[in-house]
Amino acid sequence: MNLSELTAISPVDGRYRRQVESIAPYFSELGLIRYRVRIEIEYFIALYEWGLPQLADVDSAQFPALRALYETFTEADALQIKDIEKTTNHDVKAVEYFIKGKLKGSAVEPYLEFIHFGLTSQDINNTAIPLLLNDALEAEIIPLYRDVFIRLQQLAEQWNNIPMLARTHGQPASPTRLGKEISVFVERIEKQLHLLSEIPTAAKFGGATGNFNAQAVAYPSEDWKQFGNKFVESLGMVRSQFTTQIEHYDMLAATLDAFKRLNTILIDLDRDIWTYVSMNYFKQKLKEGEVGSSAMPHKVNPIDFENSEGNLGIANALFEHLAGKLPISRLQRDLTDSTVLRALGVPFAHSVIAVKSLLKGLNKLELNTAAINADLEDNWAVVAEAIQTVLRREGYPKPYEALKALTRTNQKITADTMREFIKELDVADSVKNELLAITPFNYTGI
């Protein structure tokens, strides 16, 4: 059976492939290989720029051609590396041999042994992977979350003055404003995006067990720590100073946890909007030809929010596993991180699917003010809090108990009920007028 969108086991590469295609250049096998080639090439150039005497005669005019190996990297190049791997049974060594093969006969051929000089495979992987993740986040993923933030800002402003019945424990509560409730999510997302931006992108670069053993024995007078720091910083990252053979992944785990928090906020939003749709507070824009149910023609389901919630749940389960597993490694190295890291793109793919669905759903919402107003009109009991609070201010005896007695009966509380109750109160007419002005539509706070 040939692999296609129909035969793929994962829906990420099947049903939803078109939605996540933009992150494939980063998280696919091809993407990882390309970033490995990039690190190898940039390391070779950095050794020359550092001033190793054996590289003094390298012609820097060759560097654009060297960089072209990763800048113009193709699927055919990746397949060639995979063919080499069949012999080496080692993915990073295959990259090294590929580069040496490409440069054979070039002006840098005499210096090919400085490709991968003194390195272990994790110097490449633990630099390439955080770099590709950082690039993917900046170019594709964080902008999607910012789109949600911006759209919610717009809706919060648009609906700022829409009074709405609040519900605590699922029961009618003091009225609020729809725009304010949306602003809750605006603020939460904004804070998490800020926290995410504060997490450094960390890389491991220090030889077989993190001590620059091979480099130091070959060039004992060189400051390899300074070299490593400078090289990693040139890629836009920071170097972890004390490591085993692998990066300890603490900063990567922090990034994954940050996305888990962001996704949890979006799940909360999905569920709230879903509930408002079920309460008829929102209608959804219809699209010609769409079907909501195979049996019930009238249905328009909130599928975008359901799709979003489901994919965010999958993403968070994987984020939690990755963040909990990656910082743990037996002694100086075990291989569990290697196989787990290959799934790094999967939770981000499900997050992309989810956020795109959420945005689609938000853009289909149409406010149903008639339903919102009807709910307010049907719940005059919620102004009891306002009335008893003003009565407390006036020193009225046991106002809470008086309103409790009124509202906890089987009697339907209406505008007339409240009006009659207020007229019978033993307070000044000015206070009565103040109380009579309170309605579920204007008791919305600040």
Phi, psi and omega in degrees: 000124180283144180287128177208179177298334180275333184257352180298139178287317180277133176295339177300319179263002178247259186306321188257015186305317183296331181284337184245009184301329184291340179261357178299322179299345180258313191262353179285168175301318178300316180299315179299316180298317180299318179291327175298316178300318180301313181296317179301314182293314181294328176295315178301315179296320180296323177298318177297313183293335177290333175102029175299131186300327180291347180252009185298330183268005176295136180272112182296345176295345179279348189295321176303321178292324177296313181294333178297338179299327177257333181290329180247024182300135185241170175296326177296322176298316180297319178296324177297318178295320178296326176294318177297322181297333177300331178271313184286333188054031179212118188292320182285322176298325178297323177296315178302313181294324177299313181297315179298322178294320180293329185265357178296130182089355178270178181292342180262006181305320180297349186245017188295336180288355174269000165285123181067027183295120175070011185261160166251164185301330182285341170297325178283308183297315185281003168252319181294316186293310176297329179292314180293324177296315180299318179296318180295318180297314183291321187274325192235319194269306179301321176303328177293316178295324177293327176298319176297314179303313181294318180296320178292323175302315180298315181292322179298319178291318181297323184254020186301323186257018179272108177291146184209142176292129174273159177224120173246135187058024181079002184254152178304134182223178183311131184301155179227192173238139183302318180299322179294320180295325175291324180297334175304315181286326176302311182295318182297315180295317181301316181294319181290324176296323177294314179300320179299319182293341182274350183277122180288153174269108187260145178227150172261130177207099185194020177086189194304318178232025173087011186244008184055036184307308186293315180297318184292325179287330179279323182226075186295341182272352181277147177271088186288332175297314179296320177301311181300317179299314182296318181296311181296320179295329178295340178266001179087022182232177174242145182267128172293126189283326182235112182221168168272215177290339185235161172298144180279351170067013182296319180288324175297317178299321178297320178296316180295320177296325178296319178289328176297319178294316177303314182294325178297320176298318180291326174298316177301316178296313179306315184291322178295312181296319177304316181294318178297324176296317180294333178274000179073015175293329177239141165255166181241136180300134182273146177240128182305128176095343181286148180238131179269335180206143178287345183242331187246102187297337186282345193284136169234098188277149177279056189293331181296320180286327177291317177298317179299311182300317181296315181289327175296324178295316177298314180302315184292326177298319179286320176302317181297317179295314181298315182293329180276330184271316190301322181288000182249123177213138182290124179048232185274349179177135157227173189264006183296329180293328184297310182289326180292319181298335179295341178264009185304323183285342186295310178296329177290326176296314178295326177294318179298314178303315183294314183293322177296321177295318179299314179298319178300316180295316180299323181283351178262355185287137173233126184291133177249082184296333180297316180291320179297315180292322179297322179294320176296314181297330183277358186226058178294342180299339184289347177276000178302322178301315182296315184295314182291332179289318176296320178296324175300316179302323183275000180076019180294138184290127175047057182293324180300314182295325179295317180287328177296316180297324181289315192270343182261036173251174177281357180290135176289125180272120181236179176300320179294320179302312181295321181297315180294321179298315182295320181298332182274353182289145178270071178222167180297153179300326180296324178289320178300317180296323178297317181290321181295338181280347182279129177225165176298343183274337180243356178272071186238010175072209185238000000 
